[in-house]
Amino acid sequence: SQTIHQWPVTLVQPVGSPLSLECTVEGTSNPNLYWYRQAAGRGLQLLFYSVGIGQISSEVPQNLSASRPQDRQFILSSKKLLLSDSGFYLCAWSVGLGEDTQYFGPGTRLTVL
Amino acid sequence: KQEVTQIPAALSVPEGENLVLNCSFTDSAIYNLQWFRQDPGKGLTSLLLIQSSQREQTSGRLNASLDKSSGRSTLYIAASQPGDSATYLCAATFSNSGYALNFGKGTSLLVTP
């Protein structure tokens, strides 16, 4: 069966510090991968998605970036965090784009102080 | 702008009641609609996926319907249980907006014993 992992589970970082969140998927090959953010009082927002190694599409311009160095690894990064980057970050995967169910990881709670 | 709205924002019912959660969307060019469950501080669990060609999907005590013409989806929960307490999110993928899941802000459900 397929599983999706995220780490760290929680993270507290000062403003201006770098960020690296990792997501890995097991039990499937060539998944489509997604990064979402859930900010307080707001709905989930798609940040990035990837259809393959090295292929990243950005949905929302911001100071975050994503990379996919391996087939089942998706990384969310920032060089300098802002207060507004605080939120709950969720990674998800699917077989197809658009038409398939997306399966979500457990999430990372990020607090920027 | 494509928006997904969920009403009510919060709902409290006694155990055993049947209940309906509502989701509306502004664009009838919908590709699919998904219902998710989110427990506090956790990731999302996919409940049901309805393709645009379908009118409803059922899983156990859950039944989700889709009416594209009116821009509405409902999630029906039969014989509610305290374990059903969670936030329920609906998310739509629109045909002309890439692969983003557009989420509502959710309905927080509390089922009291």
Contacts between the chains, C-beta under 8 A, distances in Angstrom:
chain1	res1	chain2	res2	distance
A	6	B	43	7.9
A	32	B	99	7.5
A	34	B	101	7.9
A	36	B	101	7.7
A	41	B	105	8.0
A	42	B	105	7.2
A	43	B	4	7.5
A	43	B	89	7.8
A	43	B	103	4.2
A	43	B	104	6.1
A	43	B	105	4.7
A	43	B	106	7.4
A	44	B	44	7.9
A	44	B	89	7.1
A	44	B	91	7.3
A	44	B	101	7.3
A	44	B	103	4.0
A	45	B	103	7.6
A	46	B	99	8.0
A	46	B	100	4.2
A	46	B	101	6.3
A	49	B	99	5.8
A	49	B	100	7.8
A	57	B	98	7.6
A	59	B	98	7.4
A	59	B	100	5.6
A	90	B	43	5.7
A	90	B	44	6.7
A	92	B	44	7.7
A	97	B	99	4.5
A	98	B	31	5.4
A	98	B	32	7.3
A	98	B	93	5.2
A	98	B	98	7.8
A	98	B	99	4.8
A	99	B	31	6.7
A	99	B	32	6.2
A	99	B	51	6.9
A	99	B	93	7.8
A	100	B	49	7.7
A	101	B	34	6.5
A	101	B	46	4.9
A	101	B	49	4.7
A	102	B	34	7.3
A	102	B	46	7.0
A	102	B	101	6.3
A	103	B	46	6.2
A	104	B	36	7.5
A	104	B	43	4.3
A	104	B	44	4.0
A	104	B	45	7.4
A	104	B	46	7.6
A	105	B	43	5.3
A	106	B	42	6.3
A	106	B	43	4.5
A	107	B	41	7.7
A	107	B	42	6.8
A	107	B	43	4.7
A	109	B	41	7.1
